[in-house]
Amino acid sequence: MTAPPASRNASLLEGPNGSLEFVTAGSGVPATVFAHGLAGSIETTRPFGSGVSGSRTFMHFRGHGASTAGETPWTYAALADELRAVADQVGATQALGVSMGAGALCSLLARTPLRFERLVFVMPAVLDRPRTDDALGRLVEMARCVDHRDVEGLTALLLAGEPVAVRSQPAVQLWCRRQAAALVGTPVSRALRALPTAVPLADRGVLAAVSAPTLVIAQEQDPAHPVWVAEQLASSLPDAHLEVMTPSGILWRHRARLRDLVGGFLSGGNLADGPPG
């Protein structure tokens, strides 16, 4: 399948498994790379960088956006190689990973624990224990909808993944429909089937070698991203701060707080005394 056209102002990098699309905004230091979640995109990751100074690079993993799908298996190690390729290309010294992107970042750090100077993990979904809970069934059904180009069905499944308190909002419903329209008929269905039972780490103990200050963000009552995974991740990293937000949608109800928290931290702020008020 031919990849869709690259986003406006996007660049294409020849990565380890095919072309990788990325967009850089801003300039100077620090240089931060942002990695999206499964079925996410550059656009869905941009809000996490809205308060970050310096240059901000947003990427598309294989099969997403204009990045080619590649013929190798969909594994966290392969995603880590793609994240590293983009980070090296732009000289990133900081990284933020969302969900699947957080897993890719964990896999990268397992091999090169000192690669980044600051780290942010948003809604990590899995570490070194395969998930077996009911949330995985929704991903398999999403894969079926992607293959059958079922925009309505995929929209409903994406909406079901949002907090109950915001599902009726027109902006949330429109966002889910646009995401569904962009995903149907793409190779993302392969990831939706392969990654839910995969793990980025064989043993989370390897993260003890990561010395970078780290911010871990979770959300209560999110079945796809359990708080206990974020707690395990934060406890495995020597210099980590865990922030757990209330269950009303990180990007829908907490956007201003998220901007201050992530922006302040990745622009050189210190979380030792707690997040900004």
Salt bridges, closest charged atoms under 4 A:
GLU21 OE1 - HIS60 ND1 2.72
GLU43 OE2 - ARG46 NE 3.13
ASP81 OD1 - ARG111 NH1 3.11
GLU82 OE2 - ARG62 NE 2.70
ASP88 OD1 - ARG115 NH2 2.93
ASP128 OD1 - ARG204 NH1 3.06
ASP133 OD2 - ARG131 NE 2.47
GLU141 OE2 - ARG144 NE 2.86
ASP147 OD2 - ARG193 NH1 2.77
ASP150 OD2 - ARG144 NH2 3.78
GLU152 OE2 - ARG177 NH1 2.80
ASP222 OD2 - HIS225 ND1 3.03
GLU243 OE1 - HIS241 NE2 3.47
GLU243 OE2 - ARG257 NH2 2.16
